[in-house]
Amino acid sequence: MDLKCRQLKCKFNNCYSCESESIKVTKNYQCSTFDEAKKIDEKQKQDVSKTMFEAAPELHPYRHNLDVNIKCNAHCLYNNKTDCVANGICINECEKDATCITFSPK
């Protein structure tokens, strides 16, 4: 399962890859695992908007992990009795939190 995260202020984010051992998604498809980092590494502060047509941001290699436990309470196509069955998920940065953009309504 590929776990991508665009919430660069999260302590589990490593160059757009989520390194949490478990992820919880709420009914409003918010990532409740999001925990703001006390200190943000310089490589996390990539301003992609300035270079998006010139150079790709530094990304962590694909993280394939079958052991990550993703619990979902959203009314989502990938929700199977509160277990996420998507091949991968992407969490997007929002102002104060993080949102699962893999969410697809049933």
C-alpha positions, -999 to +999 in steps of 0.1 A: +000+000+000+014+034-010+009+060+017+014+096+004+009+127+025+009+163+014+005+176+050+042+186+054+037+198+090+029+163+102+055+145+123+049+113+103+056+129+069+089+121+053+092+138+019+055+132+011+055+096+025+035+087+056+056+067+081+029+062+107+022+026+118-015+032+117-039+058+102-073+068+113-098+085+090-129+101+105-164+103+091-156+137+075-126+120+058-101+139+080-069+121+090-071+121+128-035+106+130-021+140+119+001+153+146+019+186+140+057+182+141+075+202+168+104+209+144+101+207+106+131+194+087+144+217+059+136+192+032+099+192+044+097+230+036+097+224-002+077+251-019+065+231-049+044+260-063+076+278-073+093+249-090+065+227-101+073+232-138+110+232-134+119+204-110+099+178-091+099+180-053+122+155-035+100+125-028+106+096-004+107+063-023+075+043-027+066+029+007+050-005+001+037-018+035+010-044+039+011-041+077-001-005+080-035-005+097-058+020+081-091+025+100-118+045+082-151+057+095-161+076+063-189+065+040-163+056+014-161+031-014-129+017+000-143+013+035-149-024+043-162-027+079-139+002+090-109-012+072-095+007+042-091-016+012-077+009-012-043+001-029-029+033-014-041+066+000-031+102-003-036+127+025-039+163+014-028+194+034-055+216+047-052+248+068-053+231+103-056+194+095-052+168+069-078+153+046-079+119+028-083+127-009-086+090-019-121+093-004-147+082-029-184+083-018-203+050-019 
